[in-house]
Amino acid sequence: MKPKAIRGMNDVLPEDTFRWAHIERVVREVIESYGYREIRLPILEHTELFRRSIGEVTDIVEKEMYTFDDRNGESLTLRPEATAGMVRAGISNGLLHNQRQKLWTVGPMFRYEKPQKGRYRQFHQFDVEAMGYTGPDIDAELIIMCARLWQRLGLSRLTLEINSLGTAETRTRYREELVGYFSTVKNQLDEDSIRRLGQNPLRILDSKNPEMQQLIAAAPLMLDYLDAESAEHFDAVKGFLDSAGVPFTVNPRLVRGLDYYSRTVFEWLTDALGSQGAVCSGGRYDGLVEKLGGKATPAIGWAMGIERLVGLFDACGGLIPDAAPDVYIVAVGDKALAAAFGIAESLRDESPSISPELNLGGGSFKAQLKRADKSGASYAVILGDNEVASGRVGLKPLRSTEDQSEVAVADLSAELQKRLAVIS
């Protein structure tokens, strides 16, 4: 029986990896241009971390976490998201005491849910967090950073939705109103909503059940219950986005699926990926650090799914740099092959911008030229025993009608740089 990958956990094959790497490189460059530093986190954490941070009454904790007991009987969980781990790392490494941090990480996350296009059991995310910042300016910067990412990657068909969840006190008052409203229509609620009504009624607003949408649309609005300070904060965020030319829609039903959010929440959505429309989501979580045992610290962040980002990149016709080598070295004979190794390494030493590929595995002159053409290289460098003896190589254009010429080995790097500069 052939071995199979675990359902919902996919191999990323070489033809796709190059595209992923290009997108990841651009995302890293943009994030770091805003002053964020990389942090690398373990994929396993104590289960209690996620129960306390995400919330007991969430689909993630109730249904989707990969949780097991290790040999010491400790309950461990493969991380379903990165924010809790970022906060834990900040607390346990003393990064947050009287400090402000701009951090980012990237890697696999794990949720046991029904696999479908754009939603997998092992998926990958970029996660960006700013801790220790109180004002609305950092909220706006994180959202504007995303807009710059779309621009750099050439992505379209994205819209921004924002909302404010206010403070804990605001949500307590709003919770009472929701409980009162949904209690009057309790006989129309689905099973999940009835259970959440007594534990966390805001989660009802996050229901994807089509039969619940009319009831949800008639529910009280969080924005009507915002405290004055939260309303001022939200108005400032909107003003900064307007100033930066980033269009948005206020969605008063946007609550996000995790319990730790407060004040600003946002989602970047697309209609290009079917039902999996959220590409990047985030918001403030001003109470989470204290809840997990640290000193009260304001914080905000976002997470971006790489699989969905790659899917959107493809849907929008995104272009990646050519992966082909610049030059393919054809070597016929043992002496020529030995010399070719030296030529390839000299090119890499003298011209890091030039990417040479050396023919390996032997083959006739004709077969090697076929490989050179198939590689996509602009030029073939050709040498046999005669070229080794003369200290010169053949330089054959593969993508133009130029004639083949001879070049001294000592001049090869400079000649290739000159010719490749004209092509680019």
SVG drawing of the C-alpha trace seen along z (x, -y; Angstrom):
<svg xmlns="http://www.w3.org/2000/svg" viewBox="-40 -63 86 65">
<polyline fill="none" stroke="black" stroke-width="0.4" points="0.0,0.0 1.4,-3.4 1.8,-5.9 -0.6,-8.9 -0.6,-12.4 -2.9,-13.0 -6.3,-14.4 -6.2,-18.2 -2.4,-18.3 -0.8,-19.0 2.6,-18.8 3.7,-22.0 5.5,-20.7 8.5,-22.4 6.4,-24.1 4.3,-25.7 7.1,-26.4 8.8,-29.0 5.5,-30.9 5.0,-30.7 8.6,-31.8 8.2,-34.9 5.0,-35.9 6.5,-35.2 9.6,-37.3 7.4,-40.3 5.3,-40.0 8.5,-39.9 9.9,-42.9 6.8,-45.0 6.3,-43.9 9.9,-44.7 9.8,-48.1 7.3,-49.1 9.8,-48.3 8.6,-44.8 11.1,-42.1 10.8,-38.4 10.2,-36.0 10.1,-32.2 7.7,-30.2 7.1,-26.5 4.2,-24.9 3.2,-23.2 1.8,-25.0 0.1,-24.0 -3.6,-23.5 -4.7,-25.9 -3.1,-28.8 -5.6,-28.5 -8.5,-27.8 -7.8,-31.0 -7.0,-33.2 -9.3,-32.0 -12.2,-31.2 -13.9,-28.0 -17.1,-28.7 -15.5,-28.9 -15.5,-26.4 -11.7,-26.3 -11.5,-25.2 -14.6,-23.1 -14.2,-21.3 -11.0,-22.0 -7.9,-21.8 -5.3,-18.9 -4.9,-18.2 -3.1,-15.3 -1.4,-14.3 2.4,-13.9 4.3,-11.2 4.2,-13.3 0.4,-13.6 0.5,-17.3 -2.1,-18.4 -0.5,-19.9 -2.0,-21.4 -0.7,-22.1 -1.2,-25.8 -4.5,-26.7 -3.4,-30.4 -0.4,-32.4 -1.5,-35.4 -1.7,-33.4 1.8,-32.1 3.1,-35.5 1.7,-36.9 3.0,-33.9 6.5,-34.5 6.3,-38.1 5.4,-37.4 7.8,-34.5 10.8,-36.2 10.2,-39.6 9.6,-41.4 6.6,-43.5 7.5,-45.0 7.8,-48.8 8.5,-48.0 6.8,-48.3 7.2,-45.5 6.5,-45.2 6.8,-41.5 6.0,-39.1 6.1,-35.3 5.2,-32.8 4.5,-29.1 2.0,-26.3 -1.2,-26.3 -3.5,-23.3 -7.3,-23.0 -9.4,-19.9 -12.1,-21.0 -13.6,-19.8 -10.9,-20.3 -12.0,-22.4 -10.4,-24.8 -8.6,-27.5 -9.3,-25.8 -7.0,-23.0 -6.1,-21.1 -2.5,-22.3 -2.4,-25.8 0.2,-28.6 -0.1,-32.1 1.8,-35.3 1.1,-36.9 1.9,-40.5 1.5,-41.9 2.2,-45.3 2.2,-45.3 2.4,-48.3 0.7,-50.8 -2.5,-52.4 -3.5,-54.8 -5.6,-54.4 -2.5,-55.2 -1.1,-51.7 -4.5,-50.2 -4.4,-52.3 -0.8,-51.4 -1.4,-47.7 -4.4,-48.0 -2.5,-50.3 0.4,-47.8 -2.0,-45.3 -3.1,-47.7 0.6,-48.1 1.0,-44.4 -1.8,-44.1 -0.2,-46.8 3.2,-45.2 1.8,-41.8 -0.4,-43.3 -3.6,-42.0 -7.1,-43.3 -10.7,-42.3 -10.1,-43.0 -12.3,-45.0 -11.8,-46.1 -14.5,-45.8 -13.9,-47.3 -15.9,-47.6 -15.3,-48.4 -16.1,-46.1 -15.5,-48.7 -14.2,-47.9 -15.0,-45.0 -17.5,-47.2 -19.1,-48.1 -19.4,-44.4 -21.0,-43.6 -23.8,-46.1 -24.1,-45.0 -24.2,-41.3 -27.2,-42.0 -29.0,-43.6 -28.2,-40.6 -29.3,-38.1 -32.6,-40.1 -33.2,-40.2 -32.3,-36.6 -34.3,-35.3 -37.4,-36.7 -36.7,-34.5 -35.2,-31.6 -37.5,-29.1 -36.0,-30.2 -32.4,-29.7 -30.3,-26.8 -28.6,-24.4 -25.2,-26.2 -26.9,-29.6 -29.0,-28.4 -25.8,-27.0 -24.0,-30.3 -26.8,-32.4 -26.0,-31.6 -22.2,-31.6 -21.1,-34.1 -24.0,-35.6 -21.6,-37.6 -20.6,-34.3 -24.2,-34.1 -23.4,-37.1 -20.6,-35.0 -23.0,-32.2 -22.7,-31.0 -26.1,-29.3 -28.2,-30.8 -31.4,-30.3 -30.0,-32.5 -29.1,-35.5 -32.4,-37.3 -32.5,-37.1 -28.9,-38.3 -29.7,-41.2 -32.4,-42.4 -30.2,-42.2 -29.0,-45.4 -25.8,-46.9 -22.6,-47.1 -21.8,-50.6 -24.9,-51.9 -23.5,-50.9 -19.9,-52.1 -18.4,-54.1 -17.2,-57.7 -13.5,-56.8 -14.0,-53.8 -16.1,-55.8 -13.4,-58.5 -10.7,-55.8 -12.8,-54.3 -13.4,-57.7 -9.6,-58.3 -8.9,-55.0 -11.4,-55.8 -9.8,-59.3 -6.3,-57.8 -7.5,-55.4 -9.3,-58.2 -6.0,-60.2 -4.0,-57.3 -6.6,-56.7 -7.6,-53.2 -11.3,-52.6 -13.3,-50.7 -16.8,-49.7 -18.1,-49.7 -19.7,-46.3 -21.4,-46.5 -21.9,-42.7 -18.1,-42.0 -17.2,-40.5 -14.4,-38.0 -14.4,-34.4 -12.1,-34.7 -12.9,-36.0 -9.9,-38.2 -10.7,-41.0 -11.6,-44.5 -12.2,-47.9 -10.9,-47.8 -11.5,-44.6 -11.1,-44.3 -11.1,-41.8 -9.8,-42.0 -12.2,-40.1 -12.2,-38.9 -14.8,-37.5 -12.2,-35.6 -11.9,-32.5 -15.5,-31.3 -16.7,-30.8 -13.3,-31.3 -13.4,-35.1 -11.3,-36.3 -7.6,-36.7 -6.4,-38.8 -8.2,-39.4 -7.2,-41.0 -8.0,-43.5 -7.1,-44.8 -6.8,-42.5 -6.0,-45.0 -7.0,-42.6 -5.2,-39.4 -1.7,-40.0 -3.1,-40.6 -5.5,-37.7 -2.6,-35.4 -0.6,-36.6 1.3,-39.6 1.1,-43.3 -1.8,-45.1 -0.6,-45.8 -2.5,-47.1 -2.0,-45.2 -3.2,-44.7 -2.4,-42.3 -3.5,-40.5 -3.1,-37.1 -2.9,-36.3 -3.4,-32.9 -0.7,-32.0 -2.8,-29.4 -5.5,-31.9 -3.0,-34.6 -1.4,-32.3 -4.9,-31.5 -5.7,-35.1 -2.3,-35.8 -3.2,-33.2 -6.7,-34.5 -5.4,-38.0 -2.8,-36.8 0.1,-37.7 3.5,-37.5 6.7,-36.1 10.3,-36.6 11.6,-34.1 13.0,-31.0 15.2,-29.9 19.0,-30.1 20.7,-32.8 23.2,-30.4 23.5,-26.7 26.9,-25.1 27.3,-22.3 30.4,-20.2 31.4,-17.3 34.2,-15.1 35.7,-14.4 38.3,-17.3 35.5,-19.7 33.3,-18.7 36.1,-19.2 36.8,-22.7 33.1,-23.5 32.8,-23.2 35.5,-25.9 33.8,-28.1 30.4,-27.8 31.8,-28.7 33.8,-31.6 30.6,-33.0 28.9,-32.7 31.9,-34.4 32.3,-37.2 28.7,-37.9 26.2,-36.9 23.4,-38.3 24.1,-35.6 22.6,-32.2 24.5,-29.4 23.3,-25.8 25.8,-23.1 24.8,-20.0 25.0,-17.0 24.5,-13.3 26.5,-13.4 24.9,-13.1 25.9,-13.8 26.4,-17.4 23.0,-17.3 21.3,-16.0 22.9,-18.7 21.9,-21.4 18.3,-20.2 18.5,-20.4 20.0,-23.9 17.1,-25.0 14.5,-23.4 16.0,-25.1 14.9,-28.5 18.4,-29.9 19.3,-32.9 22.8,-31.5 24.6,-28.2 28.3,-28.1 29.9,-25.3 33.2,-23.6 34.9,-20.4 38.5,-19.3 39.5,-21.9 38.0,-24.7 39.7,-23.6 43.1,-23.6 42.5,-27.0 41.1,-28.7 38.1,-29.8 34.4,-28.8 31.6,-28.9 28.7,-31.3 25.5,-30.4 22.4,-32.6 19.3,-30.4 16.5,-33.1 17.7,-35.2 19.1,-34.9 22.6,-36.1 25.4,-34.0 27.4,-31.8 30.8,-33.4 33.9,-32.5 34.9,-34.2 38.0,-33.8 37.2,-32.2 38.7,-35.1 36.3,-37.5 33.2,-35.3 31.7,-36.9 32.0,-40.5 30.6,-39.4 27.6,-37.7 26.8,-40.7 26.9,-43.0 24.7,-40.8 22.2,-40.0 21.9,-43.7 20.7,-44.3 18.1,-41.6 16.7,-42.8"/>
</svg>
